[in-house]
Each structure stands twice: as structure tokens, then as C-alpha cells.
């Protein structure tokens, strides 16, 4: 497949939109943390540790996207996918380490980590859709109708 995109892919980074999304994520995290205080000290502690694991995973995922920014659009999308994998791996390792070696309530920790993971997943999905919507791909195939055969031969 020939790439008609100017090389390297360059797009002005949406700093305003990203700052707004990060503000909403932090505001949601603060709300969830405040809500966890109503459950007692063990729920609050589980929420805090899950917030730390999710923040580390999110920052390392952001690093992966930052390393691929400014290259071809496909590399940027690969960076977004690598960020998802990094978040999954760090979340899994964090669950394994914290549930095995600490006295944190396991169910609450996994629940809060899942909530924070869904928040980062929403931000990653928004970012990937923004990149695809604002890219200048000229070679888009319009013949795919959604059936399995067209997906396999394209």
C-alpha cells in the first residue's frame, strides 16, 4: 500500500484539548478518591495505591506516544497501541505485586484500578480518533462495506 501522506507525519499537537481532558481525568480521580473516603481507611488506601499504579502506567504510556509523535501516522497509532499494552502490563504487574505483598484489600484495589484504567482508555480512544480524524490520508479505501470478505482481502 502506497502512503501518500507527507513524510514525516506532522500535526500540531492539541495542547488545549489534551489539557482539558487531563483536567477532567484529574477531577474524576479526585472525586473517586474523595468518594472512597466514605468506605473507611482500607478502601481509601486501596484507592490511593490504585491511583498511583494507574498514574505510573498512564505516564509511561504517554511517553510511548511522545516518542512516536512527529513520525508517520502509522507510527503514532502504533505508539497509542503500545501505550495501551504498557498500561495493561503495568496494571497487571501492579495487581500482582500489591495484592501478594501488601495488606491492601484486594477487591477494592482491583475495582479502583479498573475504574482508573477505563478513564485512561477513554482518553487513549479519544486521542487515537483525533489523530485519525485530523490526518491527511489520501489513500483511503472506500470499497469496504463491512462484510468479512472485504475485511480479509483489503
C-alpha positions as CSV (number, residue, x, y, z in Angstrom):
1,X,0.0,0.0,0.0
2,X,1.4,3.3,-1.1
3,X,1.5,6.0,1.5
4,X,0.5,9.4,0.1
5,X,1.0,11.1,3.4
6,X,3.7,13.7,3.6
7,X,6.7,12.2,5.4
8,X,7.2,12.5,8.3
9,X,3.7,12.9,9.6
10,X,3.4,16.1,11.4
11,X,0.4,17.6,13.1
12,X,0.1,20.4,15.6
13,X,-0.4,18.7,19.0
14,X,-3.7,19.6,20.5
15,X,-2.4,21.0,23.8
16,X,-5.6,22.8,24.7
17,X,-7.8,19.7,24.2
18,X,-5.3,17.4,26.0
19,X,-5.1,19.8,28.9
20,X,-8.9,19.8,29.1
21,X,-9.0,16.0,29.0
22,X,-6.3,15.7,31.7
23,X,-8.2,18.2,33.8
24,X,-11.3,16.0,33.6
25,X,-9.3,12.9,34.4
26,X,-7.7,14.5,37.5
27,X,-11.1,15.9,38.6
28,X,-12.6,12.5,38.2
29,X,-9.8,10.9,40.1
30,X,-10.1,13.4,42.9
31,X,-13.9,12.7,43.1
32,X,-13.3,9.0,43.2
33,X,-10.7,9.4,45.9
34,X,-13.0,11.6,47.9
35,X,-15.8,9.1,47.5
36,X,-13.5,6.3,48.7
37,X,-13.0,8.0,52.0
38,X,-16.6,7.2,52.8
39,X,-15.8,3.5,52.8
40,X,-13.2,3.6,55.5
41,X,-9.4,3.5,55.8
42,X,-8.9,0.2,53.9
43,X,-11.0,1.5,50.9
44,X,-9.2,4.8,50.9
45,X,-5.8,3.1,51.0
46,X,-6.8,0.7,48.1
47,X,-7.9,3.7,46.1
48,X,-4.7,5.6,46.7
49,X,-2.5,2.7,45.6
50,X,-4.6,2.0,42.5
51,X,-4.3,5.7,41.6
52,X,-0.5,5.5,41.9
53,X,-0.3,2.4,39.7
54,X,-2.7,3.9,37.1
55,X,-0.7,7.2,37.1
56,X,2.6,5.4,36.6
57,X,1.1,3.3,33.8
58,X,-0.5,6.4,32.2
59,X,2.7,8.4,32.3
60,X,4.7,5.6,30.7
61,X,2.1,5.2,28.1
62,X,2.2,8.9,27.3
63,X,6.0,8.5,26.9
64,X,5.4,5.9,24.2
65,X,3.1,8.2,22.3
66,X,5.5,11.1,22.7
67,X,8.4,9.0,21.2
68,X,6.3,8.3,18.1
69,X,4.9,11.8,17.6
70,X,6.2,13.6,14.6
71,X,6.7,10.4,12.6
72,X,4.4,8.7,10.1
73,X,0.7,8.4,11.2
74,X,1.0,4.7,11.4
75,X,3.9,5.0,13.9
76,X,1.7,7.4,16.0
77,X,-1.1,4.8,16.0
78,X,1.5,2.1,17.0
79,X,2.6,4.4,19.8
80,X,-1.1,4.6,21.0
81,X,-1.3,0.8,20.9
82,X,2.0,0.4,22.7
83,X,0.7,2.8,25.4
84,X,-2.4,0.5,25.9
85,X,-0.2,-2.5,26.2
86,X,2.1,-0.7,28.7
87,X,-0.9,0.3,30.8
88,X,-2.1,-3.3,30.8
89,X,1.3,-4.7,31.7
90,X,1.9,-2.2,34.5
91,X,-1.6,-2.7,35.8
92,X,-1.2,-6.5,35.9
93,X,2.2,-6.3,37.5
94,X,0.9,-3.8,40.0
95,X,-2.0,-6.0,40.9
96,X,0.3,-9.0,41.3
97,X,2.8,-7.2,43.5
98,X,0.4,-5.2,45.6
99,X,-2.1,-8.0,46.2
100,X,0.6,-10.5,47.1
101,X,3.0,-8.4,49.2
102,X,0.8,-5.9,50.9
103,X,-2.2,-6.0,53.2
104,X,-4.4,-3.9,51.0
105,X,-8.0,-5.0,50.4
106,X,-7.7,-6.8,47.1
107,X,-11.3,-6.4,45.8
108,X,-11.3,-2.6,46.3
109,X,-7.8,-2.2,44.8
110,X,-8.8,-4.1,41.6
111,X,-12.1,-2.2,41.4
112,X,-10.5,1.2,41.7
113,X,-7.7,0.2,39.3
114,X,-10.3,-0.9,36.8
115,X,-12.1,2.4,37.1
116,X,-8.9,4.4,36.5
117,X,-7.9,2.1,33.6
118,X,-11.3,2.9,32.0
119,X,-10.6,6.6,32.4
120,X,-7.2,6.3,30.6
121,X,-8.8,4.0,28.0
122,X,-11.3,6.7,27.2
123,X,-8.5,9.3,26.8
124,X,-6.5,7.0,24.6
125,X,-9.5,6.2,22.4
126,X,-10.3,9.9,22.1
127,X,-6.7,10.7,21.2
128,X,-6.5,7.9,18.6
129,X,-9.7,9.1,17.0
130,X,-8.5,12.6,17.0
131,X,-5.3,11.6,15.2
132,X,-7.2,9.6,12.6
133,X,-9.8,12.3,12.0
134,X,-7.2,15.1,11.6
135,X,-4.7,13.2,9.5
136,X,-4.4,13.8,5.8
137,X,-4.5,10.2,4.5
138,X,-5.2,10.4,0.7
139,X,-5.4,6.7,0.1
140,X,-8.5,5.7,2.0
141,X,-10.3,2.7,0.6
142,X,-14.0,3.3,0.2
143,X,-14.9,-0.2,-1.0
144,X,-15.1,-1.8,2.4
145,X,-18.8,-2.5,3.1
146,X,-18.3,-4.2,6.5
147,X,-18.6,-7.8,5.5
148,X,-15.9,-10.3,6.4
149,X,-14.7,-11.0,2.9
150,X,-13.9,-7.3,2.2
151,X,-12.0,-7.1,5.5
152,X,-9.9,-10.1,4.6
153,X,-8.9,-9.1,1.1
154,X,-8.3,-5.4,1.8
